[in-house]
Amino acid sequence: MKKYLFLFLLSISFLTFTSCEEQIETSDLKYISFGKTDVSFDVSEGTEASQEFYFYTTNKSSSDKTFNIEVLEASTADAGFYSIPSTVTVPGGSNKGMISISITDGTWLDTDQTIMLRLTSDEYAVGQVATYNVSRLCGAGTVKLAMDITFDDGYPEEIAWRILDATGATVIASATPFGYGAYADLEDGISVAAGCLPEGDYTLEVYDSYGDGGHGYSVKANGATIATIAQDSFTSSAAIAFTL
């Protein structure tokens, strides 16, 4: 019985020692990461927006620590319309740093964009890349309109389309002046942004110069599909009305 009790106490001591050893190793780890790595950043139409973002280290230093911030080439946002510091500083005695990112609306934001950031340091291990998903927020009484087009028959140069408002005026079209051939060099499909449109009634008109259809259209309002023209539902032309 004493033998078993001795072995039990020995195993408990070993586990306690191992646990303490792991804690010591963790506290000594020099590591910094973004507080969030997948962030939504909304910008109201025609304005500039700013947000604060935080960074955290696993330990506290007695002196300030500065880390580099790199904008990755995979980012799609227009660099002329945003401001991001090139470094972030974690003050001595703290494990948290902060930067402010400012983004200005423009035609570049007719479609959603991304900004991808990476931390770099010679002294600290760094966390994963952070992605900021930038979108425009339309103002009161307007709706964010977009359209997805699929080129299913392999001849995108045959198609033309336009969106008309309630007065019959063209709001947006595949080409100006209106006509065919806008997508001659494309293959799979395209997403088109119409920007922020006033609430009201609209009509999508689509045309095929060869008369064999074969292309699909989906109209989206604030990201939700509200009207479609299927690829096999027309030959030379089709139209569908929708309301924003």
C-alpha positions in Angstrom: 0.0 0.0 0.0 2.8 2.4 0.9 4.5 1.6 -2.4 1.4 2.6 -4.4 1.0 5.8 -2.3 4.6 6.7 -3.0 4.2 6.2 -6.8 1.0 8.3 -6.8 2.6 11.2 -5.0 5.6 11.0 -7.3 3.3 11.2 -10.4 1.5 14.3 -8.9 4.9 16.0 -8.3 6.0 15.3 -11.9 2.7 16.7 -13.3 3.0 19.8 -11.1 6.6 20.4 -12.2 5.8 19.9 -15.9 2.8 22.4 -15.6 5.0 25.0 -14.0 7.7 24.5 -16.5 5.2 25.1 -19.4 4.0 28.3 -17.8 7.5 29.6 -17.5 8.2 28.9 -21.2 4.9 30.6 -22.2 5.6 33.8 -20.2 9.1 34.0 -21.9 7.6 33.7 -25.4 8.0 36.9 -27.4 5.0 37.0 -29.7 2.8 39.8 -31.1 -0.5 39.5 -33.1 -3.4 41.5 -34.4 -6.4 41.7 -32.0 -8.6 40.7 -34.9 -7.6 39.1 -38.2 -10.9 39.3 -40.2 -12.4 42.8 -39.9 -15.3 44.6 -41.6 -14.6 48.3 -42.4 -17.6 50.3 -43.6 -17.3 53.7 -45.2 -20.4 55.9 -45.6 -20.9 57.2 -49.1 -18.9 60.3 -49.8 -17.1 60.4 -46.5 -14.0 59.4 -44.7 -14.1 56.8 -41.9 -11.5 56.0 -39.2 -11.3 53.0 -36.9 -8.8 52.0 -34.1 -7.3 48.6 -34.1 -5.3 46.8 -31.4 -2.3 44.6 -31.2 -1.2 42.4 -28.3 2.1 40.8 -27.1 2.3 37.8 -24.8 4.5 39.6 -22.3 5.2 43.1 -21.0 8.5 44.8 -21.6 10.1 47.6 -19.4 10.7 49.7 -22.6 8.6 50.6 -25.6 8.6 48.1 -28.4 8.0 49.1 -32.1 6.9 46.7 -34.8 6.7 47.2 -38.6 3.3 47.0 -40.5 3.4 45.9 -44.1 0.6 46.2 -46.6 0.6 43.1 -48.8 0.5 43.2 -52.6 -2.6 41.0 -52.5 -4.6 44.0 -51.2 -7.1 45.3 -53.7 -7.9 48.7 -52.1 -6.6 51.9 -53.8 -3.6 53.0 -51.7 -4.4 56.7 -52.6 -7.6 56.5 -50.5 -6.4 55.0 -47.2 -3.9 55.9 -44.5 -2.2 53.2 -42.4 0.8 53.8 -40.1 4.0 51.9 -41.0 4.6 50.9 -37.4 2.8 50.2 -34.1 4.3 50.8 -30.7 3.6 48.8 -27.6 4.4 51.1 -24.6 6.7 49.8 -21.9 4.8 48.1 -19.1 1.9 47.2 -21.4 1.1 44.4 -23.8 -1.2 46.4 -26.0 -0.6 48.7 -28.9 -3.0 50.7 -31.2 -3.2 52.2 -34.6 -5.8 54.2 -36.4 -6.7 53.4 -40.1 -8.5 56.0 -42.2 -10.3 55.3 -45.5 -12.0 57.7 -47.9 -14.8 56.8 -50.2 -14.4 57.1 -54.0 -15.2 55.4 -57.2 -12.6 52.8 -56.3 -15.1 51.6 -53.7 -17.9 50.9 -56.1 -17.0 47.3 -55.4 -15.9 45.8 -52.1 -12.1 45.9 -51.5 -9.6 44.3 -49.1 -6.5 45.6 -47.2 -4.2 42.9 -46.0 -1.6 43.7 -43.3 1.3 41.8 -41.9 3.5 42.5 -38.8 7.3 42.1 -39.1 9.8 41.9 -36.3 13.4 40.7 -35.8 12.8 40.1 -32.1 9.3 38.8 -31.8 7.4 36.0 -33.5 4.3 37.4 -35.3 0.7 36.3 -35.8 -1.2 35.7 -39.0 -2.1 38.2 -41.6 -5.0 40.5 -40.9 -7.6 41.2 -43.6 -9.8 44.3 -43.6 -12.9 44.0 -45.8 -13.8 47.5 -47.0 -17.3 48.3 -48.1 -19.3 51.4 -48.9 -22.4 52.2 -46.9 -25.1 53.9 -49.0 -26.9 56.9 -47.6 -30.6 57.1 -46.6 -33.0 56.5 -49.5 -30.3 54.8 -51.6 -29.4 51.2 -52.3 -26.1 49.6 -53.2 -26.7 47.9 -56.6 -24.5 45.4 -58.3 -24.9 42.7 -61.0 -23.2 39.4 -61.7 -23.0 38.2 -65.3 -22.0 34.7 -66.3 -20.5 34.0 -69.8 -21.9 30.6 -70.4 -21.7 30.1 -74.2 -18.1 31.2 -74.5 -18.8 34.4 -76.6 -19.1 37.3 -74.1 -18.5 39.8 -77.0 -22.1 39.1 -78.1 -23.8 40.6 -75.1 -25.0 44.1 -74.1 -27.1 45.2 -71.2 -28.4 48.4 -69.5 -30.4 49.4 -66.5 -33.1 52.1 -67.0 -34.8 54.1 -64.3 -38.6 54.8 -64.2 -38.2 57.7 -66.7 -36.4 55.4 -69.3 -33.0 57.0 -68.7 -30.0 54.8 -68.7 -28.4 54.5 -65.2 -25.6 52.2 -66.1 -24.8 50.0 -69.2 -22.2 47.5 -70.5 -20.7 50.2 -72.7 -21.0 53.9 -73.5 -22.1 54.5 -76.2 -24.4 51.6 -75.7 -23.5 48.6 -77.9 -21.8 45.1 -78.0 -18.2 44.0 -77.5 -17.6 45.3 -74.0 -16.5 41.9 -72.6 -14.6 40.5 -75.7 -11.5 39.7 -73.6 -13.2 38.1 -70.7 -13.9 34.4 -70.1 -15.8 33.3 -67.0 -18.0 36.2 -66.0 -17.9 39.6 -64.3 -19.3 41.5 -61.4 -20.4 45.1 -62.1 -21.1 47.7 -59.4 -23.7 50.4 -60.1 -23.0 52.3 -56.9 -25.7 53.8 -54.6 -28.9 54.3 -56.5 -32.1 56.1 -55.3 -34.9 53.9 -54.2 -37.5 53.4 -57.0 -38.4 51.3 -60.0 -35.8 50.1 -62.6 -35.6 47.7 -65.6 -32.7 45.5 -66.7 -32.5 45.0 -70.5 -30.2 42.4 -71.9 -29.3 41.7 -75.6 -27.4 39.0 -77.5 -26.2 39.9 -81.0 -26.1 36.3 -82.3 -29.5 35.5 -81.0 -28.6 32.4 -79.0 -28.7 33.8 -75.4 -26.5 31.7 -73.1 -25.6 34.3 -70.6 -27.0 34.7 -67.1 -27.7 37.9 -65.1 -28.3 38.5 -61.4 -29.2 41.9 -59.9 -28.2 42.4 -56.3 -29.4 45.1 -53.8 -27.2 45.4 -50.7 -25.8 42.0 -51.5 -29.1 40.2 -51.9 -30.3 38.9 -55.3 -33.6 40.6 -56.3 -33.9 39.8 -60.0 -32.4 37.2 -62.4 -32.5 36.5 -66.1 -31.5 32.8 -66.7 -29.1 31.9 -69.4 -31.7 29.7 -71.2 -34.6 32.0 -70.8 -34.0 34.2 -73.9 -32.4 34.3 -77.3 -32.0 37.9 -78.7 -33.2 40.0 -75.8 -35.0 40.0 -72.4 -36.1 42.5 -69.8 -37.0 42.3 -66.1 -38.3 45.0 -63.8 -37.2 45.4 -60.2 -37.7 47.8 -57.3 -35.1 49.1 -54.9 
